[in-house]
């Protein structure tokens, strides 16, 4: 069964940190770009960060640059999103997805080129 499973979400205070994990099963992440996306109720889903499979090129949404770091461990078939200095506006459901082509600088958005999606995980930043 092909699936992506997110973990690591939860409730954190402003300024805190969380690390999200996206683990694949039923297929290998080695030949897919992987992205993290988020969605708040009433808003469109947006691309937060993506990483290529070819040379680990990364893309970050402007509002998370310097705070979030994406990485991948192909030996564990897992991609991570380290989120530091979290703000209330980071509150959303976070999804990971596998996609092609590998040009993450231009393709890090939720479109028809997504091959697989995770089920999503809640991140809440609140005092």
N, C-alpha and C positions, 0 to 999 in steps of 0.2 A: 504494500500500500504506500503510495507516494504521499508524503505530507511534510509540512514545516510546522514546528512547534516552538512557540515563543515562551520564554520564562524570564523571571527576574523583575517583573513589574511590582507595583504596590504603591503605598502611601509614603511620601517623604516630605520633610519640611523644606521650605525655600532655602537654597544654598547647599542642599544635600546632594547625594550621589546615588545612582542606581546603575547596575550593569544588566542590560538585556541580552539574552541569548536566543539564537534561532538555530535549532538543530533540525537537520534534514534526515529523513528516512525514506527508503525505497528508491532513492536516486542519489547521485553524488553531486556535491556543490562545485566540484573542481572546474566544471566547464560552464558555469553560470555566473553572471553578475548577480549580486545580492543587494537588495535595498531595504531600508527601514522607512516606513511611511506612517503617518499618524492622521487621526481624524477625531475632531470634536463634534458633538451633536450639532447639526445644523450647518456644518461647514464641509467643504470639500476635502477629500483626502489629499494630503500633500507629501511630496518626497522630502525626507529629512536628511538621509545620507545613503550613499551607495558605494559599493566597492567592486571593481572589476575582477575577473579571474585571470586575465592575461598578465598584468603587471601590477596589480593591486592599486591601480589608480583610484582615487577617491573623489567624491563630490559631497559637499555639505550645503544645506540651506543656510542662507546668510545669518539667520537669527540664532543658529546653533554653532557657528564657527568659533573655534577656540574653547568651546565647552564640551562638545561631543566628539568621540573618537570611534570610528568603525574599524573593525579588524576581522580577519578570518583565520581559522585553523582548519585547514583541509583534512588533517589527520583525524580530527574529531567531527568532520562534516558539520561544522558550526561556525556561525558568524556572530560577532558581538557588537553591541553598541554601549560604550561607556559614556554615561551622561553625568557630568559634573556641573556644579553651580546651577542647579535646577531652579527654574522660575515657575510661578503659577501658570504662566501662559504655555508652558510645556505640557500641561495636563491634557491628556488625550488617550485614545486607544491606539496602541502602536502595533503595526503589522510588519512582518517581513515577507519578502517576495523574491523569487528567483526569476530572472529575465534575460533575454537576449534582444538585441545585440549588446556587446560588451562596452559600448561607448557611454560610460556612466555620466560623463559631463553633460551630455545632451539627452540621455534617456532615463534619468532618475525622476520619473513621474509615473503615477498609476495609470497605465494605459493597456491597450490590447496586446502589447508585447510582453506582458507578465505571463509567465508559464505556470507558476505555482504561488499560492498565497498561504500564509499561516492564518490561524483563527483570530489572532489579535490578543493583546493583553493590556490591561488598564494601568496607566501611570497617572497618579494624582499628586500634585505638588501643592501642599496647603499647610498652613500653620494651625 
